[in-house]
Amino acid sequence: LDLVGHEVIHVAGKEAVSIVELSEMIGKLVGRAPIYRYEDDFGGMHLVGCIEKMRAKLSFDPAIDLMEGLSRMVQDS
């Protein structure tokens, strides 16, 4: 691993999901429905991390999808 100084590397998968979608996925896995509290809409808050730098610097490409990774995490805890 050749990093010079400080670098930010987004560690993510290939899928883009909202916080609500992520909450629903986790809720299904743990058997509990998420509870939401909605705030004012700030607009333009859609963020997607680019994983090209992760691929280049870490020679890593996500091999499993988000649901499988979450499932493994819940099983291991």
Disulfide bonds with the S-S distance in Angstrom:
none
